[in-house]
Amino acid sequence: MKWNLEGATVEELLEMAAMVEQSGFDFYARLSARTDGLRMRNELKFLRDEEALHKAFFLEQLRARGGVPRGAVGSVLQDALQREFFGPVDRMFASPDARDADKALRLGEDLEQKSIDFYGQLLTALDTAQRAALEDIISQEESHRRKLGLIRGYSS
């Protein structure tokens, strides 16, 4: 997916990234609470906790630039977050599909890919040291996506 980030400041993009990670944290927390299997629940909690670490990174980068976390972005970025992350998660958990592990895990894979795409574009706005750290996060998000596929395999 190609994100329209034109006109957004680096600080707004870092804030948005923190919100994406909070959304991932919330998704995994909600999904693990609805999961019966101990192995799957533990895997989802691990993913949840990694999302919290990613959020902390983005907030640290925001503060390093003199920004103050607000938990909000401008309307264009907010609309993108709602359309790509918040809305799909809210719809999933409001529907009977929330009990369908395969559908929920597929949504997780899609959300991880959207994060990867967004962070790939964010790379160009960061300095070299920040880029290296973000590349690590992208790698972890790719690992999350693969892990969700494996979880789907043993949960079906």
Order of alpha helices (4+ residues) and beta strands (2+ residues): alpha-alpha-alpha-alpha-alpha-alpha
